[in-house]
Amino acid sequence: MKVVIVGGVAAGATAAARIRRLDENAEIVVFERSGYISYANCGLPYYIGGVIEDPEDLTLQTPESFYSRFRIKMKIHHEVTAIDPGSKKVSVKNLETGEAFEESYDKLILSPGARAAQPEIPGVGLERVFTMRTVEDTFRIKEYISQYRPKSAVLAGGGFIGLELAENLRELGMKVTIVQRPGQLMSPFDSDMASFIHNEVRRHGVELKLGYTVEGFEERDSGVDVLLKDSKPLHADMVILAIGVVPDTHLAKAAGLELGIKGSIVVNERMETSVSDIYAAGDAVQVKHYVTGTDALISLAGPANKQGRIIADNICGGDSCYLGSQGSSVIKVFDLTAAVTGINETNAKKAGLDTDTVILSPMNHAGYYPGGKVMTIKLVFEKETYRLLGAQIVGYEGVDKRIDVLAVSIHAGLKATQLKDLELAYAPPYSSAKDPVNMAGFMVDNISKGRLKQWHLEEAALLPRDGSAVLLDTRTAEEFARGHIDGFQNIPVDELRERLGEIERDKPVYVICQSGLRSYIAVRILEGNGYEAYNFSGGFRFYDAVMNDRCLIETAAACGMDG
């Protein structure tokens, strides 16, 4: 059996190694148009910032090491230019010599990945305008920075690569501005949770221009003007385009393979394309979202590697299936860690799901143990069924641990109420006896049993200020004095029982505290004394962070200033 693989980075390299482990006699040829195979794409921004010092650390394997261990021919600087499914041959060009030839196959694996999205606007090809996708892209940016010592950069795009670049360029002492059309960074997060990311990057000196459209680039004063629609240009020494990727599927299209979202390759659960004996994996393929079952594009290294392994199993006589992508991811944003799994509230509602959320801000470990730090968790679940749909967490320590627990819970089909039953490891330096994941489960369980009624952020401006409802802040007087929501009266929770006479019984009571815990206790006191009471989901800390961010964005947009 002869297997030809187009692309030797994540899925392609994984498939090649797996096929060899399953079939010692298979002939395996991999064509990679770049000069690198099996490289750490996610580590590229950290090489630019100097966190990763040796460029060789970016390459997990070389063609030589791959051949030595697996006897697999890794042909770098070879570009596959066409596929002929009828004759089962691919046309190949050696990019170093210009030689063109054909290679036959019994099985063909397409793992071309995705290419950096290039906007069709003036100035994209300027010397100081870079894209960030491959190792070669990274070396060009690194060389430019080393040679010219730029003092400022504009990053077009605020996704994973954009944020990681922003951090690393700031560590080099550069002034950094992120500009993008969407009104928030990191689209996998809801806008309220993205506020914590916005506040963190601003705290480290990154300027945000959110909701602005880039219309082109012009050279000026030994730098680049970034032209914005309905706003003055931004000037910087260099520009890096990190506005996302699109599936690189021109070969598949020309060969007549069925295509899906944004020209991605349609595959079944066995990763087979619409053409016999051709498989596809990685950023180029359309997948099913594990939570919603809808078609999706999810460009992540974990799914790509799993898909490559599944293809290898099936080529070698197995019957492996890809169950779908869940979108689990984590990112370091300066001192902050932000993580997500499943779907967010925004996309759940777009999918027609009837959802509810709980938001909590627990410590990462036992409060009595020194060094504890707060994280904010947003859990999304389906009303009535309590099916767990997704989670987002931002914090400083222990975020990755909790998001992985929640990712497994979603995969296992647990209900949000069942999170309370999970037995998780506890010691004071690492967690609490009631882990943050358990706490989220307790909250949902209380909702399911009618013990907790909530009000949410979007309702804050709609709360009646005409005296028909009681708005109650149960923090201490000192906390209240440092900042509160207009219209709220302050009765600390520890004084509430003695001051119930100050609250009219025939009116609903909307309660808030710093994190949601004291206000929940207050709600139970009120409910136990015959009141109708609602607890704010998230607490004043959450409210203040989100509203501060939104105020900055709206003010910047109104004034044409940096956010």
N, C-alpha and C positions, 0 to 999 in steps of 0.2 A: 504494500500500500504506500502510495506517495501522497504526502500532504503538503500543500503550498499555503503559506500564511502571509497575508499582506498586512504588515505592521508588526513591529517587535517590541512594543512598550509594555503595557499592562496585560490586557487580555491575550494578545498574540504570544507574548513570551510565556505566560502561564499555560496556555494551550499547548505550546510546543513541548515544554518540560513535562507536562502531564501525559501527553501522548507517548513520549519516550518511556516514562515510568510504566506505562501500560503495555507498550509494544516495543520490544527491543529491536525489532527488525524493520520498523516503518522508516521510510525515507522522508525526512522532514526538511523543508527549505523555507526560510523566512526572508522576506524582502522588506527592508526598512529604508525609506528614502533619506532619513536624517543620518547623522553619523553616530547615533547612540541607540542602544537597546536597553530595555528594562531599567529606565532611569526614574529617579524620584521626582516626578513632576511637581508634587506638592512641596518639595523642599527648595524649589528654584528661588523664591523670594528671599529665603534665608541665606542663600549664597550671595545674593546681591548685597545684603546687609552685613555680611561678614560673620554671621552666626555659624554658618558652615564655611570653613576656610578652604578646604581642599576640594577642587572641582571633581576629583576622582570619587569623592564620597557620594556624589549625585548619581553615579552609575552603579547599580546593584550587580550588574553582570556586563561583561564585554563579549564581543563575538568570539574571542579566543577562549575565555573561560567557559562560555556556553558550549563551544565545540568540545573542549577538553572533558567536560563532565557528561554532556548528553549526546555528543556526536551529532549535533544539529548544525546545519549550515546557516549561519546568520550573515546575510548579504546586505551590509549597510551601503548607503549611497546608491541604492538600487530602487528605482521607482517603477511600480506596475502601472502601465499606461492604458491597458485595456484587458477585458475579460471576454473570452469566447466560450460560453457555456456549451455550445454545440460540440466543439472539438475538445472541450475541457483543457484549454490552454490559456495562459496569461501572457501578454506582451510586456516585456521588461526593458528598461533603459538603464544602463550603467551611467550614473551621473558624473563619474570621474573620467571615464574614457569616451563616453558618447555611444558606446556599443549598444545595439538593440538586438534582442533575441526573444524567443518564445520558450516557455516552460510549461510542460504538461502537468496535470494533476489528476489524482483520483478523488481527493477531497480538497476543497478550497475553504479557507477561513479568512473572512474579511474583518480586520481589526484596524481600520485606518484612523480611528479616533475622531477628533473634531479639530477644526481650525479656528483660529482667532477671528472673531467677527470683525470685518473691515467695513466701516461705514463708507458709503459712496459719497464722500464730501471732499471739497478741495483741500489739498495739503497733506493728505494721508501719507504720501511718499516722501515727505521732507526728512532731511537727515536727522533732525532732532525729535522726530516722532517715531516712537518704537511700539512694537507689539510684544506681548509676553505670553508665549505658549511653549516653545521648545527650549532645549538646552542651548542651541545656537542663539536664539533670541536673548537668553539670559546672559550669555557671554558678551554679546554686543552691548547690552545695557551696562554690564559690569565694566567693560573696557572703556566705554564712553565716560562713565562716572570717574574711573581711575585717571583718565587722561585729562578731562576738562574740569573736574571738580565743580559740577553744577551746584548752585546754591538753592534752587527751587525746582519743583516738579508739579505738573498737573496730571492727575490720574483720572482718566475717563472710565468710570465704572467703579462701583462699590460693592462687588461681590467678594468671594473668597480671595482671589488673587489681588484685587484692588486693595483690600484691607491689609493683607499681609505685606504688600509692597509699601503701603503707607507707613506701617510700623517700622519696617526696615530702613526706609529712606529717612524717616525722622531720627532713627538711631544714628544715621550718618550725618545728622545736623542739617538736613535740608528742610526748607519750607515746603510743605505739602498741601495741596488742595485737591479734594475729590469732587468731581462734577459728574452728574448723571441726570438722565431724564426722570426716572422714578423718584418719588418723594421720600423714599427711605432706602437705607443700606440693607443688604442681606434679605432678599425677597423671601427666603424660607421662613422668616420670622414675621409675626404680626407686627403692625406698626407700633403698638404699645411696647412690646418687648424690644424692638429695634431701637427705641428711645435710649435704653441703657447703653447700647453700642454707640449711638451718636454722642452721648454725653462723655463716654470714655475717650473716643478719638479726639473730641474737642479739648478734653482735659489735657491731652498730650500735644496740643498745638496744631492739630490737623484742621484745616478749614473745610467746611462743607458747602457745596453749591448743589442743593437737591432740588429737583424739579426743573432743571435747565437743559435745553437741547443744544448740543454741540453742532455747529453748522460748518465748521472748517478750521483750517490752521494757516497761519501766515508767518513767515520769518520776519523778525524785527529786532533790532538792537542786539544782535548775537544771541537771540532767543526765539521763542515761538509765542505768537498770540493765538489763544484759543478763542475762536469766535462763537459767541453764544446768541441764541435767539432772544430778542427782547431784553438784552442786558449788555453791559459793557464787556469787552474782551478780558480774558485772564492772560497775564503774561508770565512766562516761566522759562527757565533755561532748557527744560526738556519736557516732553509729554510721553506718557505711556498709556496705550490703549488696553484697557482691561475690561471691555464692555461685554465680555461673554464669548461663548463659542457656538459654532453651528456644526452639525454633523458633516463630515467630509465624505460625501457619498457620490461624487460624480462618476466613479467607476461603476458603482452599483446601478445608477440610473442608466448609464450607457449600455449596460449589459441586460437591461430589461427587468431588473429585480423590482418587486413591489416596494414602494416607498410610503412613508407615513408623515408624522408631524415634522415640519421644517425639513422635509426631504430625508428623514432618517429611514433606515432599513427596517422593514417589517419582518419580524421573526416570530416563530411559535415558541411554546414553552421549552422545546428542545434546542432552541437557538438556530433552527433551520430557517433559511430564507424561502422565498417563493420558488426558487430554482433548485432542482435536485442537486445534491452533493455540494451545495454552497451554504456555509454557515456564517454568522456574523455576531460580533460581540463588542462591548465597550461603548464609548461615547457616541458611536455612529448609529446605534440601534434604538428602536422604539420599544419600550417595555410597558408592562402593566404596573400601575401603582398598587402596592400591596394592600393599602387600606381601602382605597376607593374602587379598585378594579378597572379604572379608566386608563387609556393610553397616556404615556408620559415620556418625557426625556429627562433622565436623571444622570448627570455626568459626575460620577464618583468612582474612586479607585476600587473600593471594596466590591461593588456590584460587577465592575469590569473583570476583576480577577475571578470571581465566582463563575461568571458566564464563560470565560475561557476554559475553566476546569470542566464545566458541564459539556461544552462542545467536545473536548477531548474524550470524556467518558462515552459520549454517544458515537463518536467516530470509531472508537475501539470496541463497539459492540454492547455498550451499556445502555441504560435507559434513565438518564438524569434529566430533571426538569428544573427550570428557573421559576421560582414562585412569585417573582415580582420585586420591585425596588421600594424600599421604605423611606429612603431619603435621610438616613441617619448620618449626621455630620457634626463636627466640632471645629471651632476655630479659636485661636489665640488672638485677642485684640488688646495689645499692650499688656496691662496687668489683668485684664478681664478674660474669662473663658465663656464662650457662648456656644450652645449646643442645641440641636433640634432632632426630632424623629417623628415619623408619621406625617400628618398634614396639620397645617395651622388652622386657626379659626376662620380666617378669611377664605381660604380655599375650600374648607369644609362647607361653608355656606354657599359658595359658588357651585359646589357639587350637589346642592340641594339637600344637604344633611341638616337635621334639626339638632343644633348643638347647644351645649352649655360649657362653661369653663369654671375652674377654680384657680385662684392666684394666691400664692403663699410665699413668705420670705423667711424661711428657717435658717438656722446656723448650720454650717457644714459639719460641725461636730458638737459634742456636749458643751453647753454654755459655760459650765464651771471650769472647763479645761482651757488654758490660755491660748490666745491666738485665733479664736473662732471668727469666721467671716460669714456675712449674710449672702445667700443666693436667692434669686427670685425664680419661682417655678410657675409656669402656666400650663395647666393640663386641659386638654380639649377632649370632650366625650359626647356621645350621642344621648340626647334626652330619651326617656322611657326605657331604652335598652341598656344604657350606661356603658355601651361599647367604647373602649378606649381608642381614640382616633389619633392623638398626637400629643407631643409635649415640647416645650421650649424652656431652656434654663439659661440664665446668665448669672455669673458669680465669679468667685476667685479661686476656690479650692473645692474639690469634690464634685464638680459639675459633670465631668466625664463619667464618673462612676454612676451617678444617678440617671444620666441619659441612657446609659447602656442597660440599666435595669429596666427602664421604661420601654426601650426598644425591644428587649426580649419579651416583655409583658404584652406589647402589641402583637408581636409575631406569634406568641402563644395563644392569642385570642382572649386574654383576660379582660374582664370588665374593670372599669375604673374603681368600682367598689371593692374589688378583690385585692387591690394594692395594699389595703390595710392588713391583709393576712400574710403577706410575704415575710419570711424570716430572714433578715439581712444581718450581716456581720456587724457587731458593735464592740467598740472599745472607745473610751473618751477621746483619744487623739484623732479618731477617724469618723465617728458618727455619734448618734444619740440612740438611746434605747428605743425611741420612736423615731426611726429614720425619716428624713424629709419625704421619701416616697410613701412610707406608711402614713405620714401626716396628710398627704394629698388624698390618699385613700379614705382616711377618716372623714375628711371634709365632704367627699362625694357621697360616702355612706350616710352622713348626716342629712345631706340633701335628699337622698333617696327615701329616707325615713321621715321626711318632713320636719326635721329638727333644725334645719338651717335654710333660711330664705335669704337670697342675695340681692344686692343692687350693684351695677357695674359702672365702669368708667364713663361709657357713653351716655349714661343716665344723669351724670352729675349736674350738667347744665340744665336739665329738665326737671330737677326736683322742685317742688312748689315752695316758693318763698313768700306765699300769701298767708301763712299761718295755718294752712290746712294740714300740714304735716310737721312733725318735730324732727329737726336735723341735729344730731347729737355726736359730739366728738368726745371720746372717753379717755383721751390721753391726759397726762398730767398738765397742770396749769403752765408749767415751764415749756413743755413741748408745744402746747397750743399757742403760746405767745410767740414762739419762733416761726410760726406759719400755720395757717389753717384755711379751710374753704369758707368763703363768705356765706353768711347765713347760718352757720353752725354754732350751737351753744356748747359750752364746755362743762361736762360733769365727769371727773375722773372715775374710772370703773370702781375703784375701791370705796368711793363715796356714794355710789349709785343707789344702793338699797335705802340709805338714810335720806336721799333726796328725790325719791320717786314722786313726791308731791309736787315737784317742779315740772313734771311731765304730764300733759293732758292725756287721759286714758282713751279717749275716743278718736285719737289721731294716730296714723301710722308713724313709726319712728325709724328713721334712717340713720344707722350708726357707723362710725368710722373710728379707727385708732391708727397706730403707726404701722402695724404689720398685718392686722386682721385677727389676732389672737384675743387681745383684750376686748375688742368690739364684739367678738363672738361670745365671750363670757357675759358681756353686757346684754346681748340679745337674749341669752338664756335666762338672765335675771328678769328681763322685761317680759319675755314670754311666760315665765313662771308666775308673773304677777298680773297676767291678763292683758298685756299689751300686744299689738301686732308690730313686730320688729324685723328689720332687714339689715344684714351685715354687708359692708362694702368689701368687694372681692379685690384684695391686693393691699389695702392699707394706705395711709397717707404717704408713706415713703414711695410707693409705686405711683400714686396719683401725682405727687410733686415732680418725680423724674419725667413722667410722660408729658405733663403740662408744660414744664420748663422747656423740654425739647421742642414741643409743638410751637410754643411762643417764639423761640429762637428762629425756627424755620419760617414761620409766618412773617415775623418782623424782617428777616433777611430778604424774603421774596418781595415784600411791600417796598422796601428801601433800595432794592437792587444791590444788597450787600452780601458779603460772605456770611454763611450761617455758622 
